[in-house]
Each structure stands twice: as C-alpha cells, then as structure tokens.
Amino acid sequence: MTSRNILTNKDKSKEEIMLEIVKLYGNRLKLKKIFKKNNKYILSFDYIRPFQLFDETEKKIYIRAIKIKDIYSLETDSLKNISLPINEINNTINNYFNFLQQEISKKVLLNKGLILNLLDSNNTFGHVLNRLSKIILRLIEDSFINKDYVNQIVRKNKDDKRYFKLLENSDYIILKKDRYYPTNKFNKILDESKYKNSKKYSKNLILYNILKENYDYLVYELKLSILKYYIDLLSVFIYLKDYHKLGAVNLSFNGIYETYITLFRKKENKYLFEDKINELMENNILTDNYNLNESYV
Amino acid sequence: MLNIQMSLNSHESFIISNFKKDDNLEIGQVSCLLNSILIIVENLNYEKKLSKDEIKDIFEYSSKDGIWNEKRKFQRLNKRLREKKCFCRLSHEGFLDKKELFKQLDELNLPVPIFFDIEIMNEIKIKIEEVTGFTIHIPEDANLINDTLHILLLVGYGNYGKDIYFIDPNYMLPVYDKKDLKSLSKLIIIDTEKFWQFVAKPKQYIKVKCNKKEAKKIKNDLKKYFN
C-alpha cells in the first residue's frame, strides 16, 4: 500500500498544502494548524530554524533550533494558490529578535556579580565609564562637589555636563546652593556597600545601579556603544544557557562567534570579537572553555 | 569494500558508482541543503560552469534568519544553468513512493537529497560518531528541536530496496574521502520501516530532471572522469 492510500482526506489536504508551502517558502515555515471559521480557512504557522554548535575540545556537536511560535496566521477563502507576505513575516522575525536581544540584555544587566566584576576588572567596559567613576568617587570622598569644580571640568569636556545631568535626573545627586550633594538613593547604596570597606567597591555598586537604570541613555545618547558590545557579547552565554540549555558545556570560539551572529544578526570583526573574548577570559568572567564563569550562572 | 555494483535489471541492489565529492563542502553551520546542491552540481559535471560561490550566492541562507521564496531560488539556479548551457533542472518536490527516488538514483547515477525529521539523528548518530569522531548531542527536551528537518543523500539500496543507503551531507561528506564513498560500512543503512517513520511530512526531495541525451552525457562524463 502506498502512503497515498494511508492518508485520510483531511490529512491529505493538510499534507498537500504543507508541500505547496514548502515548495514556495522552504522548510522554515511550519504549518501548525488549519481550521475553518466563518467559512474562511485559518492557517497558523511557526518559524523554525536549526542551528548547531561545535565543542571542539569534547568533540561534540549540539543541534538546536530557533523557534518562533505563531509567527503568522493566514485567513483565506480558498486553499488554492496560497500566498504569504514574506516581508511581513521577516519583519515579525526581526521584531522577535530585537525583543529577544533586549530581554537578554536586561538579564545581563541584572546580573549584579557579573557587572561588578566587569567594572572592577581592567577592560574597556570600565575605562569608558572613567569620567562618571571620577564624579562618583569625588562624591564618596568629599560628600559634595562644588559647582565651580563642575564648571571647570565641563570647560575641558562638555560631555561631563551630561553626566551630572544624568546623575541629577536619575536622583543620585541634588544641587543645593552651588553644590551637588548625594541624594538618599546614593547614600543608601553607599550604606549597602559599607561592609566591604572599599571606596572602589562602593563606586562600582553605584555605577552598576546607574548602568542598570540608564543603559540605553549611556549607549545611545552618550554614545558609549562599547558598553553595548560587552553586554551583547555576554548575552550570547545567557542565550545559550537559558534558551538552549547549553549553559554547562564546553564551547569553542567559533561556536560563540556564530551564536553572536545568530542572535544579533550582524557580522562583527572577528579579531575585535576575539580580543574582547580574551579580555573577558583574563578578567575571569569567561572560562577557558568559552563559557560563563560558574559564579555568574 | 563494497562489491555490489549496478544491477539495474534485477533491482536487488544498487549503489552510485563513481560518486564525485567536492573537497570544500561547508562545515560548521547547518548546511545540508547547500552541501546537497553542491554535490548534485558536482556530479552533473557542472562545477566548472557554475562555481560554488555562485551556488552559495543563491542558496546559502542556512546561517541567516527569515524566509525566502524557495521556488524563486531554484528558478534562479535553473536560469543560471540554462545560461551556461547545462540542461538539467533542479526543483524542490514532494514524493509519494520511494520508487520515484530510486528512479532518479538509477537513471542519473546521482545522489538524491531527501528531507527527514531531525529525530532521524538519533538513529544515525552512532554511524556519524564512528566516522567523524564527533558526538552528536540531541536535546532530550523535544521542544528544543522538534519540527526541524535534516537532509540525507540517498546513494543506493540493497535487499530489493528494503535497505536504503544514505550519506549525511552535513557531517559525514565533508570528512569522507572518495574510497569511503564506495564502502558499505561507511554508509548509513536505514530499513524501509524506519525510512517511512522518519521521512519528513510532507515527504520531499530535491528532484533533478534531465533529458535523455543530457543524462547519457552525464553518465559518460563521469565514466571518463573516473577512468
């Protein structure tokens, strides 16, 4: 008996429609449901794309898939000549990835130990926040900053004015009679960090809170795009762990690089990427097996 | 070593003879469709007329997201083939009977790319591990992987078609040398029951259509190449 005879009429029509769709749009669109409502057919699709990671040390290949459920729903009078809007579906895929990136970035930014280590270590992430660090340190040491001093540094670099504005707007400092004072919010974080008895730790804890609350402003307004580079890079590890159950496996540089391209959908200079990965290894944030240090998982 | 040779008349067994293999197949990202197309073009003896880069330009989307007009991709490929005076055509088609697949195999002596559910990997991973030295890890949580497809290249059959011989274009082919392709022990053998259990729904393959004159020419060219 051939497969044609085994199929019921309903199955047969679904399989035929599926084949028509596959021939037109490939296998990334999966017809999940087909039903009739008010004399119209409703076809519901998922999006599926396989990907794989090589663990060259352990000689393992991990096969996984990116799935977007209910990516598109088509309402049609007839099941003949089905046509799908490719651009609209691709826009939905883009939006999904943008949302996913933001969601994972948030997870990275909320990982206090991880961000504190980044701020504490010798890397570009901490360096680009130096000017903000100096202001915070001065507030910790002197408990105030004179407006004259602010004018003086702003004359040297106009951008510093924006850091004061940021601190003021996000309620870390307040201007009273020509002096900037730390607010209760600032002092509360300071109190939290007192047990460490380290000005550097206190400064980093305040920086961490500022970063968590004002990440987009720092990246897009103050143009500290290198912060995003680090957060995106670390997002790869959170993505593999949380979305693909690949948190506790040895990975390879190429695997990480490919996942970065998959998640952020852009090619990056491989040398710069490798440079940053090595930096994170030196900072003990990543292990030699290209994975996130256990203490941040 | 394999000693089964073409016995088209008896249909007891068949295996592609003189199978050419590109030494620069893609390894890394999932590239089973791209590798399958490359292998077909190579075995049609079109590789000098249509470069790998041109094919990649048309078909390499495995590492990118989104959907495409699949039909148009094949139309572009066929248009390019026509422009270069190559008279075979490729298309993504459905099938109902495995005889359709065997026909392509027999008549053109070409591997036939067939789509399977990813669960086939659980059946064939031991063979892949044996050949490549790499362990294939499929997640136990089916939600992480189901609905994904994988392509295997049909290269022969035995036992009157009850046993079907395949090569994996993604994992095995890039590391195979030519003599491996003639050794039955290096091939994946799937019995008919498993074939129907794991073949993708809808059932689909890459069809190659050549006129008789072209098919004869391809066979002769391959013979000359290997002699």
Interface residues (C-beta under 8 A of the other chain):
Chain A: T2 S3 R4 E15 E16 M18 L19 V22 K23 L24 Y25 G26 N27 R28 L29 K30 D46 Y47 I48 R49 P50 F51 Q52 F54 E58 K59 K60 I61 Y62 I63 R64 A65 I66 K67 L84 I86 I89 N90 I93 N94 F97 H244 K245 N254 E258 I261 T262 R265
Chain B: G28 Q29 V30 S63 K64 D65 G66 I67 W68 N69 E70 K71 S91 H92 E93 G94 L96 D97 F115 I118 M121 G133 F134 T135 I136 H137 I138 P139 D141 N143 L144 I145 N146 D147 T148 L149 H150 Y171 W196 A200 K201 P202 K203 Q204
